[in-house]
């Protein structure tokens, strides 16, 4: 049983329209978030702390949900998959259970108001990332606070995926200043993993912009006319020859020269495929990059016939800019890039650094060749 003093104080807390509860197990304190602010209830355990905290949670759960069982353990595996019911999200935040807070953070029905309560209850980097995935939260005032937290926490992140996600998410419009953006970009010179967030979030607006390709002005009028006719291939080729596209490719090439972890390579390949998606032709895609290169070349030579409007658009592009045969082929390859090309290698090794780079050379070498073609670098 709870001590009489704790039972009374907790009942008073729960009766005062509490909006969220947080339990500090190390200090044996219960905090409640109310309209008037934060309320603290020091606990006076009369048994082992672990057992006593279980009773506290049972008491809270009985009051909030009518069940003394606390947060159902068997549901924990669903919480990170967005399976929490939207109608009981507010109740979950009053249980004092970290996993219940995680359930709210991942729920599709998360609102800015509930996000503020969840952030008060459990302010950690993973929760911040998941809440910034929610457009409503990202565009709220809380979004800026979450972004600031993630930037300040970046030096302490150790997992590559967490670094990439944090950078990608804070680059959403309106969350950070241009100065903050520039400082993150500059960190990429020492640790190129930081570039990945930029490639995924703002590929056409990178802080460091180069020049358009030297022949851009020559082909721009021709390609622009095709774009006006709705030719998606021409639009992508025009984009890649212009300054933003060239800057994207140069950054990709920089990361590709010395990726540090498998997660970096996976994110890089996905970023390439996403950027070049307007050039995606499913008949060209293969987990084998050499096969993709062969198919793309055959397509450019007319040995692979595309179907429907794609065939018409591709033929119009060939006829209009025959000198860009290699560039068109390269874009067909890049559009098919994804983590699928890495599956066989990464399934057999956990290597990182130099050893990893050696193992993926059969993929990165032909990919680098395609990048050189699009960058106008003569071999």
HUZIPE-V46330 format. One record per pair of residues at least 12 apart in sequence whose C-alpha atoms are under 6 Angstrom apart, sorted by the first residue. I is the first residue (numbers start at 1). J is the second residue. Records with the same first field share a line. If there is no record, write none. Layout:
BEGIN
I: J + J
END
This chain:
BEGIN
18: 33 + 34
19: 33 + 34
20: 32 + 33 + 93 + 94
21: 94 + 96
22: 96 + 121
23: 96
28: 43
29: 41 + 42 + 43
58: 70
61: 95
79: 103
80: 106
82: 106 + 107
84: 103 + 107
86: 109
89: 104
101: 118
105: 131
112: 137
128: 146
144: 175
147: 170
164: 196 + 197
167: 197
168: 197 + 201
192: 255
200: 271
204: 244
209: 247
210: 243 + 247
211: 243
212: 241 + 242 + 243
213: 241
216: 241
231: 313
233: 279
260: 353
261: 352
266: 339
269: 337 + 338 + 339
270: 338
273: 334 + 335 + 336 + 337 + 338
276: 335
277: 335
279: 332 + 335
280: 335
285: 336
287: 340 + 341
292: 333
293: 333
296: 329 + 332
297: 329
327: 374
330: 370
END
